[in-house]
């Protein structure tokens, strides 16, 4: 059988690097390269129930789209429900317009095509009719480039998880030209959502399971703005720590139900079990549009505003955070700076015990790592990092530093093989991030990226942070006082509301989330409160840090209780 890729390429006659890139992915890519993660059948059924794609409805009069059908987990379930509904109504004459499903990888397309044909034949359709229906249903092509005639009453599925670095450059450029949501370092699933929504009929239902990062991260801003303009986020189901896929993958997924209607309240459910009867009950409750304490379903009045990250915690917490955001400036507006430590791209070449780094003294800097601050205080283990930069930010002239040159040349193959070295071969020995030695000499707060709770450590000005540590410096705030605030439930709730949650309930204490924290101006802090904050931090009395911070922000006892209660859920 001859299969042609369906790709719309206007204005690209003759040889086309975009088409060539698509063809290579269709032919040669392995499962990991094309981001194929297959969904468990219990989750598939839950998502179809949530969308309202159920066999007791006239599905033969409706249209459904699956943008990346893979091994057919969704497609087989959809076909089964469609055929059941059509047979019950005696409406099996022509189902060719009921489904459109797309798959790029050729062998996967062929395997799933055979499965669907087999299913239809087992369901009583003649072989010729089965082939006719499946040839109409299935499209071999790139969903982001293919001609697809909408609209659709339902769009369901699990889009591919593909980082931009894995997409051929010409193809990525074409995606960026077509999709406003492909912003910053967005994964491929983001434009999949954008195009899926664009093909949704008025009142249509969109249900995807995918990584939750776009709901919070910077790169998800344009897509969140698209949703805010013309769609209603009806339900959000947090699937972190729920084994939703056929393999153990670190995807941090969520299921979103979005309808093409005016915006409205959002129902939120967290970490459901995979018992089919319980999932069916949860789907019915979410579709009914009512909060339910029995099923731990909460209602959020306004999850997001425009491109802002979605705040999906309790309404009480959301309202409290909004009030704090209106009353206080951000961390950086209050005179603090947030940054990240140095990434080298070749730690074994650049990092070693200070005493073993045989370079000129000015060419190495003492390094702080997560191990050095694990106790909550700095206990330096003696590592250092080679510094190839002068104080003015320029790369050092290796002719002036024979020991540095000898060290770098001993590790030349490893250092020169990095992406940053390929981009600028003349600067092959630079670290990914510029090292500014003056930062080491500044007092700072060090914060690890991934933690279950705030871990904020005061460093007196002797060490340079490694790349898995974020730092906060300030010329205005006393850093000990600031440490107390950042250790409090007030600061944690800002991070928790805007951060993506990892397995085990761990949060990402990244710069983009730390910058969301609100903070009074130092000049407005009374002297007694200053002293209290400093003492609380110095003694690492977390309870006192919390009480002092709540008073600093002017919280009532009830508001403080909300934060304390939420921090334990």
Protein Blocks (a to p, Z undefined) as FASTA:
>chain_A
ZZddddddehiahjafklmmmmmmmmmpcfklnopacddfklmmmmmmmnopafkbcfkl
pccddfblmnommmmmmmmmmmmmmmmnopakbmmlmpccddfblmlmmmmmmmmmmmmm
mnopafklmmmmmmmmpccddfklmccddddfbdcdjdddddfklpcfklmmmmmmmpmk
lgcjacfklmmmmmmmmmpcehiacdddddfklmmmmmlmmmmmmmmmmpccfbccdfeh
iafbfbdcdekpadddddddddddddddehiafbfklmmmmmmmmmnopacfklopacdf
blbgcjbccdfbdfklmmmmmmmmmmpccfklnopacdddddehiamlmgccfklmccdf
klcccdddfklmmnopacdehiacddfbdfkopacdfklmmmlmmmmmmmmmmmmmpmkl
mmmmmlmmbcfbacdfklmmpccddddfbdcbdcddddehlaccdfkbccdddfkbcfkl
mmmmmmpmklmmmmmmmpccdehhiacddfklmmmpccddfklpcfklmmmmmmmmmnop
aklmmmmmmmmnopafklmmmmmmmmmZZ
